[in-house]
Amino acid sequence: MTRAFFAPGRVNLIGEHTDYSGGLVLPAALELGARLEGEAADRIRLESAERDGVVDLDPRGEPGEGWGRFAGAVAAELDALGRPPVGFAGRLSSNVPVGAGLSSSAALEVVIGAALCTVADFPIEPMALAQAAQRAEHRAVGVPCGIMDQSASLLSEKDCALFLDCRSLDYRIIPLGLEAADLAVLIIDTGVKHEHANGGYAERRASCELGAKLMGVSSLRDLTAHDLPRAREVLDDVTFRRVRHVITENQRVLDTVAALESDGPRAIGELLDASHRSMRDDFEISVRELDLAVETAIENGAIGARMTGGGFGGSALALVAREDVSRIQVAIDGAFAEHALGIPDTFVVVPSKGAARDR
C-alpha cells in the first residue's frame, strides 16, 4: 500500500542559539517541507527528486553517504528505541531551500522517521520522535543541534508559533494572528550557504558551556539579567558576550509571547530588531548580507526584522504588512545590487501545521 508523509521546515521567529542551553524558543512550521511517498519494504531504499544518489540501507540503520547519512541515522536511533526492522521504499522531494536556515535537514529527518514508524506499526509520541531525529542529526553530521527544529516540524499549528521550553520540553501553542492583522512573514534568503559543521556552531555552543561552567550553573538557562554584572567580572569579553546574548534572548522570547498574547503581532517589532543586534554584536553569527537585508527591510517599513537560523549565512525574516511586501522586496533587491552582492531570493512563508501523514 502506497503511503505519503509530509514534514515541514521551520522559521524561528525569535530565540536563536538558546535551545542547546535549555532555553526558550518560538519557531513556526512552514508550508514548505519534505514529502516522502512509498511503501513498506525489506530495506530502506530511497531516491530523491533534488539530491543525487539512491539510498539503500538495512532497516536497522547503518552509516550512509551523502544525504543517506540522515536516513541511516534516523533508522539507527529508532532501532535503539525498539522499532521493528521494517524498511521503506519510496521517493523523497523537498521544497525547503538547503542552507537557508529553514531546517531542511530536520524536515528530512522527521519525514523519514514518520514513515519508518508508520510502516512498522511502531507508535511514538511526537516529542520522542523529535528527540530521536535530533540525535540522528548529531550522529549523521556531528552538529550538536538543539531540539527546536525537529519539535517545530512535528508540533506546530496553523497561524501559530510553538513556545518551547528546551529544558523541560513543555510547550504551548501561541496564536500569531497574522491573517487577522494582514501581516506577512517575508523570508530573505541571502544565498550565502551556512555550514554548521564547519565549526562556528560548535564553537558558539562550547562558549556557552564554558560560560555556564565558570558561572557555576549547569546551563545558561539558570542565569538571568541579574547575573550579568557578575558574569562581566568572571568571564573574558568574548565568553561574556556569548552568555549575554543567550540570557537576553531568553527574555526576549518571554517578552514576545507576552506581547503576542496581549497586543498582537504588531507589538513585537522592536524585539525582533533587538534580537538581530544581539546576534550580530554579541553572538557574532551574522554576515554582511544578513545585516543588509535586515537594515533595508526596517528602513522600508518592516515592523521588525532579524536573521533566523544558525547564522553564518542563510536567511533573514521580516514581519511586514501584506501591502508592503512587493515594495520591500524591490528595495532589498536594489540594496543588494548597489552593494554588488548577489540578489537574494525573497518569498512569503505561512506559519503552518506540523508533520502529517497525507494518506
C-alpha positions as CSV (number, residue, x, y, z in Angstrom):
1,M,0.0,0.0,0.0
2,T,1.4,3.4,-1.0
3,R,1.6,6.0,1.7
4,A,2.7,9.6,1.7
5,F,4.1,11.7,4.5
6,F,5.0,15.4,4.9
7,A,7.2,17.2,7.4
8,P,7.7,21.0,7.2
9,G,10.7,23.2,7.6
10,R,10.5,25.9,10.2
11,V,11.3,29.6,10.6
12,N,12.4,30.7,14.1
13,L,10.6,33.9,15.0
14,I,12.9,34.5,18.0
15,G,15.0,32.6,20.4
16,E,18.3,31.8,18.5
17,H,21.1,29.6,19.9
18,T,19.2,29.2,23.1
19,D,17.9,25.7,22.7
20,Y,21.1,23.8,23.4
21,S,21.4,25.8,26.7
22,G,18.0,24.6,27.8
23,G,16.5,27.9,26.8
24,L,13.3,29.2,25.2
25,V,12.4,29.4,21.5
26,L,9.5,30.5,19.4
27,P,9.5,28.8,16.0
28,A,6.7,28.2,13.5
29,A,6.4,25.4,10.9
30,L,6.3,26.4,7.2
31,E,4.1,25.3,4.3
32,L,7.4,24.3,2.7
33,G,8.7,20.9,3.6
34,A,9.8,17.4,2.7
35,R,7.4,14.8,1.2
36,L,8.0,11.1,1.1
37,E,5.8,8.7,-0.8
38,G,6.3,4.9,-0.9
39,E,5.6,1.6,0.8
40,A,6.9,-0.9,3.3
41,A,9.9,-2.9,2.0
42,D,12.6,-5.2,3.2
43,R,15.2,-2.4,3.1
44,I,15.3,1.3,3.2
45,R,15.5,2.3,-0.5
46,L,15.0,6.0,-1.2
47,E,15.6,8.2,-4.2
48,S,15.3,12.0,-4.2
49,A,13.9,14.5,-6.7
50,E,16.6,17.0,-5.7
51,R,19.5,15.0,-4.4
52,D,21.9,12.7,-6.3
53,G,22.2,9.0,-5.5
54,V,20.0,6.3,-4.2
55,V,19.9,5.3,-0.5
56,D,19.9,1.5,0.1
57,L,20.3,0.6,3.8
58,D,19.5,-2.0,6.3
59,P,16.2,-1.1,8.1
60,R,18.0,-1.1,11.5
61,G,20.2,1.7,10.2
62,E,23.8,1.9,9.2
63,P,26.2,4.7,8.1
64,G,25.1,6.1,4.8
65,E,26.7,8.5,2.4
66,G,25.6,12.0,1.3
67,W,22.0,12.6,2.3
68,G,21.7,8.9,3.1
69,R,23.5,9.7,6.3
70,F,20.3,11.2,7.7
71,A,18.2,8.2,6.7
72,G,20.7,5.7,8.2
73,A,21.0,7.8,11.4
74,V,17.2,8.1,11.9
75,A,16.8,4.3,11.4
76,A,19.5,3.6,13.9
77,E,18.0,5.9,16.5
78,L,14.6,4.3,16.1
79,D,16.1,0.8,16.2
80,A,17.6,1.7,19.6
81,L,14.0,2.6,20.7
82,G,12.8,-0.9,19.7
83,R,11.2,-0.1,16.2
84,P,10.8,-3.4,14.3
85,P,13.2,-3.7,11.3
86,V,10.7,-2.8,8.5
87,G,12.1,-0.9,5.6
88,F,10.6,1.7,3.3
89,A,10.9,2.1,-0.4
90,G,10.0,5.5,-1.9
91,R,10.7,8.8,-3.4
92,L,11.6,12.0,-1.5
93,S,11.0,15.5,-2.6
94,S,11.6,18.8,-0.7
95,N,11.0,22.5,-1.4
96,V,12.8,23.8,1.6
97,P,15.9,25.7,0.4
98,V,19.0,23.9,1.6
99,G,21.4,26.1,3.6
100,A,18.9,28.9,4.1
101,G,18.4,28.4,7.8
102,L,14.9,27.0,7.4
103,S,15.6,23.5,8.7
104,S,15.7,21.4,5.6
105,S,17.6,18.7,7.5
106,A,15.0,18.5,10.3
107,A,12.2,18.1,7.7
108,L,14.1,15.3,6.1
109,E,14.8,13.5,9.4
110,V,11.2,13.9,10.6
111,V,9.6,12.7,7.4
112,I,11.8,9.6,7.2
113,G,11.2,8.9,10.9
114,A,7.4,9.2,10.5
115,A,7.4,6.9,7.5
116,L,9.6,4.2,9.2
117,C,7.4,4.3,12.4
118,T,4.2,4.0,10.4
119,V,5.1,1.1,8.2
120,A,6.5,-0.8,11.3
121,D,3.3,-0.1,13.3
122,F,5.6,1.5,15.9
123,P,3.7,4.1,17.9
124,I,5.8,7.0,19.1
125,E,4.9,10.3,20.7
126,P,5.8,13.4,18.7
127,M,8.3,14.7,21.2
128,A,10.0,11.3,21.4
129,L,10.3,11.3,17.6
130,A,11.7,14.8,17.7
131,Q,14.4,13.7,20.2
132,A,15.2,10.7,18.0
133,A,15.6,13.0,15.0
134,Q,17.7,15.4,17.0
135,R,20.1,12.6,18.0
136,A,20.1,11.4,14.3
137,E,21.4,14.8,13.3
138,H,24.2,14.6,15.9
139,R,25.0,11.1,14.5
140,A,24.8,12.0,10.9
141,V,26.8,15.2,10.6
142,G,28.2,15.8,14.1
143,V,26.4,19.1,14.6
144,P,25.4,19.5,18.3
145,C,22.0,21.0,17.5
146,G,19.2,21.6,20.0
147,I,15.7,20.2,19.9
148,M,13.9,23.2,18.4
149,D,13.9,22.3,14.7
150,Q,12.5,18.8,15.0
151,S,10.0,19.9,17.6
152,A,8.7,22.7,15.4
153,S,8.4,20.3,12.4
154,L,6.2,18.0,14.5
155,L,4.2,20.1,16.9
156,S,3.3,23.3,15.2
157,E,-0.2,24.6,14.3
158,K,-1.5,26.9,11.5
159,D,-1.0,30.6,12.1
160,C,0.6,29.8,15.4
161,A,4.1,29.7,16.9
162,L,5.5,27.0,19.2
163,F,6.6,28.3,22.5
164,L,9.0,25.6,23.6
165,D,11.0,25.2,26.8
166,C,14.0,23.3,25.7
167,R,14.9,22.1,29.2
168,S,11.6,20.7,30.4
169,L,10.2,20.2,26.8
170,D,7.0,21.8,27.9
171,Y,5.3,23.7,25.1
172,R,2.4,25.9,24.3
173,I,0.8,26.9,21.0
174,I,0.8,30.7,20.7
175,P,-1.7,32.2,18.1
176,L,0.1,34.6,15.9
177,G,-2.9,36.3,14.3
178,L,-1.0,37.2,11.2
179,E,-4.0,36.7,8.9
180,A,-6.3,38.9,11.0
181,A,-3.6,41.6,11.3
182,D,-3.0,41.4,7.5
183,L,0.7,40.8,8.1
184,A,3.2,38.5,6.4
185,V,6.5,36.9,7.2
186,L,8.9,37.7,4.4
187,I,12.0,35.5,4.1
188,I,15.1,36.9,2.6
189,D,17.4,34.0,1.6
190,T,20.8,35.7,1.0
191,G,22.2,32.7,-0.9
192,V,25.1,32.6,1.5
193,K,25.2,28.9,2.4
194,H,25.9,28.2,6.0
195,E,27.7,25.0,7.0
196,H,27.3,24.4,10.8
197,A,29.7,21.5,10.6
198,N,32.5,23.9,9.7
199,G,32.9,24.8,13.3
200,G,31.1,28.1,14.0
201,Y,28.1,26.5,15.5
202,A,30.1,24.1,17.7
203,E,32.4,27.0,18.8
204,R,29.3,29.0,20.0
205,R,28.0,26.0,21.9
206,A,31.3,25.4,23.5
207,S,31.4,29.1,24.6
208,C,28.0,28.8,26.2
209,E,29.0,25.6,28.0
210,L,32.2,27.3,29.2
211,G,30.3,30.3,30.4
212,A,27.9,28.2,32.4
213,K,30.7,26.3,34.0
214,L,32.6,29.4,35.0
215,M,29.4,30.9,36.4
216,G,28.8,27.7,38.4
217,V,25.5,26.6,36.8
218,S,24.5,23.6,34.8
219,S,23.3,25.7,31.8
220,L,22.8,29.3,30.9
221,R,19.1,28.8,31.4
222,D,19.8,29.1,35.2
223,L,21.0,32.7,34.7
224,T,19.0,35.9,34.3
225,A,19.8,39.6,33.6
226,H,20.6,40.0,37.3
227,D,23.6,37.8,36.8
228,L,25.2,39.8,34.0
229,P,27.2,42.2,36.3
230,R,28.9,39.1,37.9
231,A,29.3,37.5,34.5
232,R,31.2,40.5,33.3
233,E,33.6,40.2,36.2
234,V,34.1,36.4,35.9
235,L,34.2,35.9,32.1
236,D,36.5,37.0,29.4
237,D,35.0,39.5,26.9
238,V,34.1,37.0,24.2
239,T,32.5,34.5,26.5
240,F,30.6,37.2,28.3
241,R,29.1,38.5,25.1
242,R,28.0,34.9,24.1
243,V,26.4,34.5,27.5
244,R,24.7,37.9,27.4
245,H,23.1,37.0,24.1
246,V,21.6,33.8,25.5
247,I,20.4,35.4,28.7
248,T,18.8,38.4,26.9
249,E,17.4,36.2,24.1
250,N,15.6,34.0,26.6
251,Q,14.0,37.2,28.0
252,R,13.1,38.4,24.5
253,V,11.2,35.1,23.9
254,L,9.2,35.7,27.0
255,D,8.5,39.3,26.1
256,T,7.5,38.3,22.6
257,V,5.0,35.7,23.8
258,A,3.6,38.2,26.3
259,A,3.3,40.9,23.5
260,L,1.6,38.5,21.1
261,E,-0.9,37.4,23.8
262,S,-1.7,40.9,25.0
263,D,-1.3,43.2,21.9
264,G,-0.9,41.0,18.9
265,P,1.9,40.6,16.2
266,R,2.4,44.3,15.5
267,A,3.8,44.7,19.0
268,I,6.8,42.5,18.5
269,G,8.9,44.5,16.0
270,E,11.4,46.0,18.4
271,L,12.0,42.6,20.0
272,L,12.9,41.2,16.6
273,D,15.2,44.1,15.9
274,A,16.9,43.7,19.3
275,S,17.4,40.0,18.7
276,H,19.2,40.7,15.4
277,R,21.5,43.3,17.1
278,S,22.4,40.7,19.8
279,M,23.2,38.0,17.3
280,R,25.2,40.5,15.2
281,D,27.2,42.1,18.1
282,D,27.3,39.6,21.0
283,F,27.0,36.2,19.3
284,E,28.7,37.3,16.1
285,I,26.9,34.9,13.8
286,S,25.5,37.4,11.2
287,V,27.2,38.3,7.9
288,R,27.2,41.3,5.7
289,E,24.3,40.1,3.6
290,L,22.1,39.4,6.5
291,D,22.7,42.8,8.1
292,L,21.9,44.5,4.8
293,A,18.7,42.5,4.4
294,V,17.6,43.4,7.9
295,E,18.5,47.1,7.7
296,T,16.9,47.5,4.3
297,A,13.7,45.9,5.4
298,I,13.4,48.1,8.5
299,E,14.3,51.2,6.6
300,N,11.5,50.4,4.2
301,G,8.7,49.9,6.7
302,A,9.1,46.4,8.1
303,I,7.6,46.1,11.6
304,G,10.7,44.2,12.7
305,A,13.4,42.0,11.1
306,R,16.2,39.7,12.2
307,M,18.4,36.9,10.9
308,T,17.0,33.5,11.5
309,G,18.6,30.1,11.9
310,G,22.1,29.1,13.0
311,G,23.8,32.0,11.3
312,F,27.0,32.5,9.2
313,G,24.7,32.9,6.2
314,G,21.2,31.7,5.4
315,S,18.1,33.9,5.7
316,A,16.6,36.8,7.5
317,L,12.9,37.3,8.2
318,A,10.9,40.5,8.2
319,L,7.5,41.0,9.7
320,V,5.7,43.2,7.2
321,A,2.3,44.5,6.2
322,R,1.0,42.5,3.3
323,E,0.5,45.6,1.2
324,D,4.2,46.4,1.7
325,V,5.6,43.0,0.6
326,S,6.4,43.9,-3.0
327,R,7.8,47.3,-2.2
328,I,10.2,45.9,0.4
329,Q,11.3,43.1,-2.0
330,V,12.2,45.7,-4.6
331,A,14.1,47.7,-2.0
332,I,16.1,44.7,-0.9
333,D,16.9,43.8,-4.5
334,G,18.1,47.3,-5.1
335,A,20.2,47.5,-1.9
336,F,22.0,44.2,-2.8
337,A,22.6,45.4,-6.3
338,E,24.0,48.7,-5.1
339,H,26.5,46.8,-2.9
340,A,27.4,44.4,-5.7
341,L,26.0,41.4,-3.9
342,G,24.0,38.6,-5.4
343,I,20.3,39.3,-5.5
344,P,18.6,37.3,-2.7
345,D,15.6,35.1,-3.1
346,T,12.6,36.7,-1.2
347,F,9.3,35.0,-0.5
348,V,6.5,35.0,1.9
349,V,6.0,32.0,4.2
350,V,2.9,30.9,6.0
351,P,3.1,29.5,9.6
352,S,1.5,26.1,9.1
353,K,0.7,22.8,10.8
354,G,3.4,20.3,11.7
355,A,4.1,16.9,10.2
356,A,1.3,14.7,8.9
357,R,0.5,11.5,7.1
358,D,-1.1,12.5,3.8
359,R,-2.6,9.1,3.2
